[in-house]
């Protein structure tokens, strides 16, 4: 019998699902953020479709923002808490940012990890 759980190492969100509203790509490209700005903040995400599990700290997960179907790899996070809604088939949880990529790293990481050109925000 199969499983309904999907294993992920990437938390890909849009703003409505809980991508941090304080992270703005245009501002970051002009004056890069650092993880220290968010060191004591816990962020929440909700209603991520399908039941998912993520890497457990101290193992990192990637934080990816989706804008109009394109992906921006922002950095690394630790997933702190997960809950599953079995009726809606969704995952929600909490995470903290442990590293923010520089603008140059953002472009490089996509090319190293994803390689689907149609998804690349910077292409």
N, C-alpha and C positions, 0 to 999 in steps of 0.2 A: 504494500500500500504506500502511496506517495505522501509527501508532506506539503503542507500549505505555507511553510515558513521559507523565506528567502534570506540567504546569508549575504550581507552587504559589507563593504568597506568604505562606502561613499554615501554620505547623507546629502542628497540632491533635493533642494527645496526652492520654491518661489517665495515671494514675500508673504502671500496669503497663508502658506503652510508654516511659516515661522522662520524664514531666512531673516537674519537681523536687519532691521530697518536702518540701523546706524551705519551699516556698510553700504557705501555708494561707490560704484565703480569709477565714475568720473572724478569724484573727490580723491579716491585712492590713487588714480593715475597721476593726478596733479600733485598730491602730497601723501605719500604712502602711510597707511596705518601700521601699527605694530600690535602684537598680541598683548603687550603690557596695558594697552588702553582698555582691554576687556578681561583682565586677569581675574577679577573677583565677580564677574557676571555669569549668570546661568541663563541660557536661552532655552526656549521651548519650541517644539514643533508639534504639529497636529495633523491628523487625517492623511498621513502618507499612505497612499493606496497599497494594498497587499500587506500581509503580515511579514515583518522583517525583523531580523536580529542583526546586531552590529558587533564589531570587534570590541572587546572589553578592555578598559584601561588596565595596564599602561599602553596597550596597543592603540595606535592612532586610527582615525577614520578621516577621510577627505571631506571637506565642506565645499559643496558646489552649489552655486546659484544658477537657476534656470531663468533666462530672459528670452521670451519669444522662441522657445525651443533650442536656444543656444546655451552652452554651459560655460561657466566661469569657475575655475578651480581657485578658491579663495585661500585655503590653508588646511590646517589640521585641527581636529577636535577630539575630545574624549566624550563618548556617550555615557551619561551618568544614570539615566533611568529610561526604561522602555515600558509602554503598556500597549496591549493589543485589544482592539474591539472586534470580537469574533463575529458579531452580527453585521457590522459595516465593512469588515475585512480591511481595517486600517491600523496603522501604527502611529503612536504618539510618543513623545519623550522629552528628555532634557539633555543638554550638552553644554560643554564649555570649550571655548576657543583656546588652543594651546600654541598655535603658530599661524601668522598671517604671511602669505607669500608676498614678496615684492612684485611690482608689475612685471618685471622681466621673468621672475620665477613662474608667475601665473601662465605666461605664454609657453614656457618650457615644459611645465608639468603636464599641460594638456597634450602636448606632442609626445611625451613619454608614456602617459598612462592611457589615453583614450584613443587618439588617432582617427576618430570618425570626423572628417573635415566638416560635414554639415552641422555638427554640434558645436564647433569651435567659435566662440564669441569673437575671438581676435582674428579670425580668418578673413 
